[in-house]
Amino acid sequence: MIVVPVKEGENIEKALKKFKRKFEKTGVVKELRRRQCFDKPSIIKREQKNHAVYVQQMQRSED
């Protein structure tokens, strides 16, 4: 449960911003989107491999 303490006289928009930031950090929305569709394990491995190759190329280009 997310609790956002609101000080007396504090703007409600500011409190709402704090709540949104805390909610985003929990990763609930990201997890829901990930669970909406099933990805085969082979596809996940392929994406991880492609990402690793991409990161390696980016590191080489920096050097």
GIDA-V291700 format. One record per residue. N is the residue number from 1. SS is DSSP state (h for helix, s for strand, l for the rest). NEAR is the number of other C-alpha atoms within 10 Angstrom. Layout:
# GIDA-V291700
n/ss/near
N/SS/NEAR
N/SS/NEAR
This chain:
# GIDA-V291700
n/ss/near
1/l/4
2/l/9
3/l/9
4/l/13
5/l/9
6/l/13
7/l/9
8/l/6
9/l/6
10/l/9
11/l/10
12/h/11
13/h/9
14/h/11
15/h/15
16/h/13
17/h/12
18/h/16
19/h/16
20/h/13
21/h/11
22/h/14
23/h/15
24/h/12
25/h/11
26/h/11
27/l/10
28/h/11
29/h/12
30/h/11
31/h/10
32/h/10
33/h/9
34/h/11
35/h/10
36/l/8
37/l/8
38/l/7
39/l/10
40/l/8
41/h/9
42/h/9
43/h/10
44/h/11
45/h/11
46/h/11
47/h/12
48/h/12
49/h/12
50/h/12
51/h/12
52/h/12
53/h/12
54/h/12
55/h/12
56/h/11
57/h/11
58/h/11
59/h/10
60/h/9
61/h/8
62/h/6
63/l/5
